[in-house]
Structures are given as C-alpha cells and as structure tokens.
Amino acid sequence: MQDEIVHDAMKIFFYEVYEEERVCLARMLPQGWQADFIASTPQEAGHAVPPAPHISIRTQSLIPADWLHDVSLIVSRSTGYDHLVALKRLTPKPGAALSCLPKYCGQAVAEHALMLWMALARKLRAQLSSIQSFNRDGLTGSELKGRRLVVAGVGDIGYRVVAIGQALGMQVYGVDPEPRHEALRYVSLAEGLAMADILVCAMNLTENNCGLFSIGQWRRARPGLLFVNVSRGECSPFQDLLLALNEGWLGGVGLDVFNHEAEFARLLRTGVPADSQELSAARELLQHPQVLFTPHNAFNTQEATERKCALTIDQFKAFESCGQFLHQPPALSW
C-alpha cells in the first residue's frame, strides 16, 4: 500500500523526447506514475515555471536557476553531465537532486563514428548526389586498411572505436592523459595530428579541452585529415573547422555534436537567421560537400534506447524508495 501511495505522487515531465523513446518510457513507467513528454527543450517550450516536481532532460535543455529550488529531481538521459555541473554552479545553495545515466550507449556511439568516417572516406555525400546522372567523376575514395586512425579520448567509447579500427586493419593510436591500455600505442595530440589520416574525438568535455581543436591545432595536421566528433561539440568550434577545410588541412568533417548545440538546434528547427559568426559558420559547414552532420543521434539504437529508458526509470525509482540515485557522479552532489 505504501508503494502505491508513493507511486501516485510521482509526476515526471520529460523534455527532448523522440518518438521511439516516448513509447519505450511510457511502456516502462510503474503503475500510478504520471508522465508528460515533449520533443522540445524548456526554453523552446517557453515554460516559465516547472511543469512537474520531477523533470528529465537531455543536453540541450537550459534550466533556469530558480527551478533548482522548485523541483525535487532532475535526471539527464545522457552519460555526459557537464551541462548539469554548469547548472549547479548557478546557485550557491543546495537545490534539486541532479543525476545522469551510467554508460549505456558506448557501442552505438563507436559504430556511429565508424559510419561517419567511412562515409567521408568514400565520399558518400557526393555519391548520393551523383546517382542522378550516374557519373563517377570525383568519387574516388580511400580504403581503410592500413590507414592511421588516431582516437582522442580513450575511455569507454574511445576504446570501442580503437577496437573497430583494429578490426578493420587500421594502424590505431590513442591520445589520452591516462594511458590505461598496454596494447595500444599512445601519442601526444601534436604527434597524432601530424600522422593521422582519420581523427576521432571521443573526449569528455573539460575546462582544458573546450575549444581544443582550433585552427592552430589544425595547421599542425597532415593535410587532408578526416575529422569525426561524437563526444562534445565545444571541443571543435565551427569557425575553426570551416577555415581548416578551406585551407586544406581537413579533407572532411563528420559531426554528431556541435558547438553551441542548443542554439544551433533552435536555428535549424525554427529557420531563424544565424545571430553570430560561429552559427553562420555552422550554416556554411552544413552545405559543404565534404561535411556530414547528424542530429546528436549516435546513441540512438534500439538496444541503447531500451537501456537508456530502463536506467532512467530506475534512477527515479531508486530516489523515490531510498533518497539516493543508483548512479550519481560526485560532481553532481551538493
């Protein structure tokens, strides 16, 4: 009976929900729980006050500081939590309990990185355009075997990227401040840029790597480098990528994450003009023949969606029953 009373009180509002996720979450909700779902962020929805005592977001949601004292729980359906750390810094006193999810999509993200670098290596965007005339001019690509793959950030996702590259017969190198894998050869970023045919960014976002891939770094690269970012867009500013492409240091760019991602997503959803040089560069990159953008979708497989939804519900259940999350990075504790 006590569980039923608690369940009746559990009301959650889910932001940034795609349709398959909504269906999965609704199926997993415990009996008696109430939930609402929208695809937009709080800022896009125009919500001035919290719509429920418990909310769930993803990485594009900008939560007002006063909400931290109006809601009880905020669970981000992401493994990254830098946006929650930034939110926590907005107020000096303890507020809503904050958490994210444990690792649930490493394989999905690593395979997405593979998809992007293979598409760049084989000029997929140009091939799709050329089918209308069945013309093969300018479509000659590159094989992956023997190519040098450098993985920046060899954590869970990065090491899965390493394994994929090795399985394809590539020469694989890692860039990481903590070299944990004895069988992998580690190099500095400068060494990696100078040798790489393909560079995959799989780093967590920190104060030290925000804006890391600047034009100064790209000018150290082997000309024609293919760059893929599946971790955090803040590591690779748009203007620097565009300049590096135009100067020939980059031969192709594949992004699933974006600098100023919330603003960039709003620009694309609403069609409003770009209001900064950075977003203007993003628009130009979007039309570039050697660039592929995907909508922060690397995590999105059937398997990962099931895991993500189950972990999200488990986080709320755990806090409801014992006042603690199953998973909470120390940086999110008050």
NORSUL-V521811 format. One record per residue. SS is DSSP state (A for helix, B for strand, O for the rest). PHI is phi in whole degrees, 0 to 359 (NA if undefined). PSI is psi in whole degrees, 0 to 359 (NA if undefined). Layout:
ss-><SS | SS>
phi-><PHI | PHI>
psi-><PSI | PSI>
//
This chain:
ss-><O | A | A | A | A | A | A | A | A | O | B | B | B | B | O | O | O | O | A | A | A | A | A | A | A | A | A | A | O | O | O | O | O | B | B | B | B | O | O | O | O | A | A | A | A | O | O | O | O | O | O | O | O | B | B | B | B | O | O | O | O | O | O | O | A | A | A | A | A | O | O | O | B | B | B | B | O | O | O | O | O | A | A | A | A | A | A | A | O | O | O | O | O | O | O | O | B | B | B | O | O | O | O | O | O | A | A | A | A | A | A | A | A | A | A | A | A | A | A | A | A | O | O | A | A | A | A | A | A | A | O | O | O | O | O | O | O | O | O | O | O | O | O | O | O | O | O | B | B | B | B | B | O | O | O | A | A | A | A | A | A | A | A | A | A | A | A | O | O | O | B | B | B | B | B | O | O | O | O | O | O | O | O | O | B | B | O | O | A | A | A | A | A | A | A | O | O | B | B | B | B | O | O | O | O | O | O | O | O | O | O | O | O | O | A | A | A | A | O | O | O | O | O | O | B | B | B | B | B | O | O | O | A | A | A | O | O | A | A | A | A | A | A | A | A | A | A | O | O | B | B | B | B | B | B | O | O | O | O | O | A | A | A | A | A | A | A | A | A | A | O | O | O | O | O | O | A | A | A | A | A | A | A | A | A | A | O | O | O | O | B | B | B | O | O | O | O | O | O | O | O | A | A | A | A | A | A | A | A | A | A | A | A | A | A | A | A | A | A | A | A | A | O | O | O | O | O | O | O | A | A | A | O | O>
phi-><NA | 299 | 299 | 296 | 296 | 295 | 300 | 299 | 274 | 277 | 236 | 234 | 247 | 257 | 261 | 57 | 258 | 269 | 300 | 298 | 292 | 301 | 299 | 294 | 297 | 298 | 293 | 269 | 298 | 297 | 300 | 96 | 285 | 245 | 215 | 236 | 226 | 221 | 278 | 273 | 272 | 302 | 291 | 289 | 285 | 73 | 283 | 277 | 231 | 298 | 279 | 200 | 289 | 233 | 229 | 229 | 229 | 235 | 279 | 269 | 287 | 254 | 269 | 299 | 301 | 290 | 296 | 299 | 250 | 249 | 241 | 266 | 226 | 229 | 246 | 269 | 276 | 208 | 276 | 286 | 218 | 300 | 292 | 285 | 298 | 297 | 297 | 299 | 288 | 285 | 226 | 279 | 247 | 304 | 222 | 303 | 292 | 244 | 202 | 231 | 247 | 289 | 302 | 221 | 226 | 303 | 293 | 299 | 292 | 297 | 292 | 294 | 300 | 302 | 303 | 292 | 287 | 292 | 296 | 290 | 296 | 257 | 54 | 298 | 300 | 292 | 297 | 295 | 287 | 283 | 297 | 298 | 248 | 51 | 251 | 261 | 298 | 76 | 253 | 292 | 254 | 231 | 279 | 269 | 302 | 86 | 287 | 267 | 253 | 248 | 251 | 267 | 100 | 253 | 267 | 300 | 292 | 301 | 290 | 292 | 296 | 304 | 298 | 296 | 299 | 296 | 296 | 273 | 79 | 275 | 274 | 247 | 229 | 245 | 238 | 196 | 292 | 237 | 288 | 261 | 248 | 296 | 281 | 258 | 275 | 260 | 225 | 284 | 298 | 299 | 295 | 296 | 298 | 290 | 250 | 289 | 273 | 224 | 237 | 250 | 268 | 231 | 275 | 291 | 278 | 227 | 296 | 277 | 249 | 295 | 75 | 302 | 273 | 267 | 297 | 299 | 290 | 297 | 287 | 268 | 282 | 291 | 305 | 91 | 305 | 264 | 243 | 233 | 236 | 238 | 248 | 221 | 294 | 297 | 287 | 226 | 301 | 299 | 298 | 290 | 297 | 297 | 296 | 294 | 295 | 293 | 272 | 91 | 290 | 255 | 262 | 184 | 225 | 236 | 239 | 247 | 226 | 219 | 296 | 51 | 299 | 299 | 291 | 296 | 297 | 297 | 302 | 288 | 288 | 257 | 77 | 292 | 296 | 295 | 249 | 206 | 297 | 295 | 286 | 296 | 296 | 298 | 299 | 293 | 298 | 302 | 264 | 287 | 294 | 254 | 233 | 235 | 247 | 234 | 278 | 47 | 240 | 300 | 287 | 270 | 241 | 302 | 294 | 291 | 297 | 299 | 296 | 298 | 295 | 297 | 294 | 297 | 298 | 297 | 298 | 295 | 300 | 298 | 290 | 297 | 274 | 224 | 77 | 221 | 280 | 292 | 220 | 208 | 302 | 306 | 295 | 263 | 280 | 277>
psi-><318 | 319 | 320 | 321 | 317 | 316 | 321 | 331 | 350 | 109 | 124 | 138 | 123 | 121 | 161 | 46 | 127 | 162 | 314 | 325 | 318 | 314 | 317 | 315 | 316 | 323 | 328 | 351 | 132 | 152 | 134 | 341 | 147 | 136 | 145 | 150 | 136 | 157 | 339 | 171 | 168 | 320 | 324 | 326 | 344 | 27 | 114 | 333 | 157 | 136 | 351 | 161 | 341 | 134 | 156 | 135 | 180 | 202 | 346 | 350 | 130 | 108 | 126 | 145 | 324 | 342 | 334 | 339 | 6 | 345 | 161 | 319 | 141 | 115 | 121 | 128 | 61 | 156 | 330 | 150 | 16 | 328 | 329 | 324 | 317 | 321 | 317 | 328 | 349 | 344 | 140 | 344 | 152 | 144 | 219 | 146 | 131 | 139 | 167 | 200 | 151 | 177 | 125 | 348 | 21 | 315 | 320 | 315 | 319 | 319 | 328 | 320 | 316 | 314 | 316 | 315 | 330 | 319 | 322 | 317 | 327 | 13 | 50 | 319 | 316 | 323 | 318 | 326 | 325 | 346 | 334 | 329 | 359 | 46 | 129 | 0 | 134 | 12 | 5 | 121 | 201 | 144 | 156 | 330 | 129 | 349 | 155 | 116 | 124 | 126 | 114 | 109 | 93 | 63 | 214 | 307 | 313 | 320 | 330 | 324 | 318 | 312 | 320 | 314 | 318 | 321 | 334 | 3 | 21 | 158 | 114 | 136 | 151 | 148 | 116 | 139 | 343 | 90 | 100 | 346 | 111 | 329 | 352 | 136 | 125 | 144 | 167 | 164 | 320 | 317 | 319 | 316 | 321 | 336 | 339 | 139 | 326 | 133 | 124 | 125 | 116 | 30 | 148 | 151 | 129 | 173 | 335 | 335 | 6 | 123 | 17 | 315 | 76 | 173 | 330 | 322 | 315 | 330 | 355 | 351 | 159 | 126 | 138 | 8 | 139 | 127 | 131 | 132 | 118 | 17 | 282 | 128 | 336 | 342 | 338 | 85 | 144 | 314 | 322 | 322 | 316 | 316 | 319 | 324 | 313 | 331 | 353 | 1 | 324 | 134 | 348 | 152 | 130 | 117 | 134 | 354 | 154 | 143 | 139 | 51 | 320 | 317 | 321 | 317 | 318 | 319 | 316 | 323 | 325 | 340 | 12 | 151 | 150 | 135 | 18 | 160 | 326 | 316 | 330 | 320 | 323 | 317 | 319 | 319 | 322 | 330 | 358 | 134 | 343 | 22 | 138 | 125 | 139 | 151 | 62 | 57 | 7 | 328 | 346 | 83 | 165 | 316 | 314 | 325 | 317 | 315 | 316 | 314 | 318 | 317 | 323 | 311 | 320 | 324 | 313 | 319 | 314 | 316 | 325 | 320 | 327 | 4 | 14 | 147 | 154 | 330 | 123 | 110 | 144 | 328 | 344 | 357 | 145 | NA>
//
